[in-house]
Amino acid sequence: AQSVTQLGSHVSVSEGALVLLRCNYSSSVPPYLFWYVQYPNQGLQLLLKYTSAATLVKGINGFEAEFKKSETSFHLTKPSAHMSDAAEYFCAVSEDYGGSQGNLIFGKGTKLSVKP
Amino acid sequence: EAGVAQSPRYKIIEKRQSVAFWCNPISGHATLYWYQQILGQGPKLLIQFQNNGVVDDSQLPKDRFSAERLKGVDSTLKIQPAKLEDSAVYLCASSLDHSGIAKNIQYFGAGTRLSVL
């Protein structure tokens, strides 16, 4: 069965510092991997997705993530944090059954705080 | 392009009462999802529709939860009777179709925050 583990329920960084949010997945078939962001009182917004093309995926707002099969990881990074990045971030996995879509399985989320 | 619309945004009820949530997906999106997001957790899929048919409702507590998607557009999720543990945010999402990678991009509404007292 597929699953997602996000290490650290809360991460705090200073403005301008590197952001690193960790995600490890478990999947028995090639996965699709996603990062979503959720601002307070809003729905989830897609940041980026991995679909078996390039292992380094660039998303919106300067975020990127690297798929590492050997480590079963898909960590999210941003070189320089901005105050507006404060939000909750969710990693999700979906399995590809040869063209048939699997459902999204979400991690528990990591709340990012950015200090001035 | 209009996003996924949900109403109401907030609802407070007492246990054993019933409640209903409404969702209008992005125009042209064939697939609609309802998720439950309990505080401190990620969203959990309750039910998935493809047009007006149910694709997956394996995690829907069918003794108290029901959902329908008449005419393959709007959808309603109902809880009857509600329990304290149903307090959560209920998110609706939609996606285009099952062809290509676009199938995996789900667009979410702002959700309905339910408090059961």
Chai-1 contact restraints between the chains, C-beta under 6 A:
chainA,res_idxA,chainB,res_idxB,connection_type,confidence,min_distance_angstrom,max_distance_angstrom,comment,restraint_id
A,Y32,B,N104,contact,1.0,0.0,6.0,A-B,restraint_1
A,Q42,B,A110,contact,1.0,0.0,6.0,A-B,restraint_2
A,G43,B,F108,contact,1.0,0.0,6.0,A-B,restraint_3
A,G43,B,G109,contact,1.0,0.0,6.0,A-B,restraint_4
A,G43,B,A110,contact,1.0,0.0,6.0,A-B,restraint_5
A,G43,B,G111,contact,1.0,0.0,6.0,A-B,restraint_6
A,L44,B,F108,contact,1.0,0.0,6.0,A-B,restraint_7
A,T51,B,I101,contact,1.0,0.0,6.0,A-B,restraint_8
A,F90,B,G42,contact,1.0,0.0,6.0,A-B,restraint_9
A,S94,B,N104,contact,1.0,0.0,6.0,A-B,restraint_10
A,Q101,B,H98,contact,1.0,0.0,6.0,A-B,restraint_11
A,Q101,B,K103,contact,1.0,0.0,6.0,A-B,restraint_12
A,N103,B,L45,contact,1.0,0.0,6.0,A-B,restraint_13
A,F106,B,G42,contact,1.0,0.0,6.0,A-B,restraint_14
A,F106,B,P43,contact,1.0,0.0,6.0,A-B,restraint_15
A,G107,B,G42,contact,1.0,0.0,6.0,A-B,restraint_16
A,K108,B,Q41,contact,1.0,0.0,6.0,A-B,restraint_17
A,K108,B,G42,contact,1.0,0.0,6.0,A-B,restraint_18
A,G109,B,G42,contact,1.0,0.0,6.0,A-B,restraint_19
